[in-house]
Amino acid sequence: DVAAALEQVHQSLHIDTWLEVVPQIIARINLPDPTVRGSVHDLLFRIGREHPQVLIYPLTVAGKSSDTVRRDAAQAVLSRMITVYPELVNQGSLVSDELVRVAVLWHEEW
């Protein structure tokens, strides 16, 4: 069972081990299998509890995806993180919104 193997690996490795592969983990945030997807979400939440700065911006960006499953998955992890770090998540969202706003040229908006 893939989910059981993932859970065993999650428990045996120190959380800092996962930091270098966070982008790859976030790329798998919307896996079709609900059990494996839940395991990925749990891992991201564990990483976010210890190192929220690593996840806030990438999850905020994924939360704006045009793919609804990906967007919902990112927002689900962020909603769990907001229970632990409400101010940090809100500030990260604000930074993300402002970066998008200043990156769009005026003539592109019109």
Disulfide bonds with the S-S distance in Angstrom:
none
